[in-house]
Amino acid sequence: MKNNNLTSFTDYLNEEYGERGTSTREEFEEGFEAFKLGAMLQELRKEKGMTQAQLAEKCGTTKTYISRIENDASDIRLSTLMRIIREGLGGHLKLSVE
């Protein structure tokens, strides 16, 4: 039995933020990517058993800055992101373009 009251996530996004390519939708997508980056960094930090202060000290920044990144309240420079991942978390950054 099919429930016709269900809306796909894509349809929901299109209704709420417009189609891809519109300024409102692109702004939403950029914000979502920033959120995902912050959540990923937080998860990696916790997997390493580190506090924000410990991560900040390892990579030469402040606890406040790490917190702002993890909570999606700060833009982050690519060089800073690479340093956090390399020096703070012992990883390597890989980027892709779609």
C-alpha positions as CSV (number, residue, x, y, z in Angstrom):
1,M,0.0,0.0,0.0
2,K,1.5,3.3,-1.1
3,N,1.3,6.4,1.1
4,N,0.7,9.4,-1.1
5,N,1.3,11.8,1.8
6,L,5.1,11.2,1.8
7,T,7.4,13.8,0.3
8,S,10.9,12.9,-0.8
9,F,13.7,14.9,0.8
10,T,14.6,16.4,-2.6
11,D,11.1,17.5,-3.2
12,Y,11.0,19.0,0.3
13,L,14.3,20.9,-0.3
14,N,12.9,22.2,-3.7
15,E,9.7,23.4,-2.0
16,E,11.5,25.0,1.0
17,Y,14.7,26.4,-0.7
18,G,14.0,26.3,-4.4
19,E,15.6,24.3,-7.2
20,R,19.3,23.8,-7.3
21,G,21.0,26.8,-8.9
22,T,18.7,29.4,-7.3
23,S,20.4,31.7,-4.8
24,T,18.3,30.5,-1.8
25,R,19.1,26.9,-2.5
26,E,22.8,27.5,-3.1
27,E,23.0,29.4,0.2
28,F,21.3,26.5,2.0
29,E,23.7,23.9,0.3
30,E,26.8,26.0,1.3
31,G,25.5,26.2,4.9
32,F,24.9,22.5,5.0
33,E,28.4,21.7,3.7
34,A,29.8,23.9,6.5
35,F,27.7,22.1,9.0
36,K,28.9,18.7,7.7
37,L,32.6,19.9,8.0
38,G,32.1,21.0,11.6
39,A,30.4,17.7,12.5
40,M,33.1,15.7,10.8
41,L,35.9,17.6,12.7
42,Q,34.1,17.1,16.0
43,E,33.6,13.4,15.4
44,L,37.3,13.0,14.4
45,R,38.4,14.9,17.5
46,K,36.3,12.8,19.8
47,E,37.5,9.6,18.1
48,K,41.0,10.7,19.0
49,G,39.9,11.3,22.6
50,M,40.8,14.9,22.5
51,T,39.2,18.0,23.9
52,Q,38.8,21.2,21.8
53,A,41.6,22.8,23.9
54,Q,44.0,19.9,23.2
55,L,43.2,20.0,19.5
56,A,43.7,23.7,19.4
57,E,47.1,23.5,21.2
58,K,48.3,20.8,18.8
59,C,47.6,22.8,15.7
60,G,48.3,26.3,16.9
61,T,44.9,27.8,17.2
62,T,42.4,28.5,20.1
63,K,39.7,26.4,21.7
64,T,37.2,29.1,20.8
65,Y,38.1,28.8,17.1
66,I,37.8,25.0,17.1
67,S,34.4,25.4,18.9
68,R,33.2,27.9,16.3
69,I,34.2,25.6,13.4
70,E,32.5,22.6,15.1
71,N,29.3,24.7,15.7
72,D,29.2,26.1,12.2
73,A,29.7,29.7,13.3
74,S,33.0,30.4,11.5
75,D,34.3,30.4,8.0
76,I,37.6,28.4,7.8
77,R,40.6,29.0,5.6
78,L,41.7,26.0,3.6
79,S,45.3,26.3,5.0
80,T,43.8,26.3,8.6
81,L,41.6,23.3,7.9
82,M,44.6,21.4,6.4
83,R,46.7,22.3,9.5
84,I,44.0,21.1,11.9
85,I,43.6,17.8,10.1
86,R,47.3,17.2,9.5
87,E,48.9,18.5,12.8
88,G,45.9,18.2,15.1
89,L,44.3,15.0,14.0
90,G,47.1,13.3,12.1
91,G,45.2,12.9,8.9
92,H,45.2,14.1,5.3
93,L,42.6,16.2,3.5
94,K,41.1,15.1,0.2
95,L,38.8,17.3,-1.8
96,S,36.5,16.5,-4.6
97,V,34.5,18.7,-7.0
98,E,31.1,17.6,-8.3
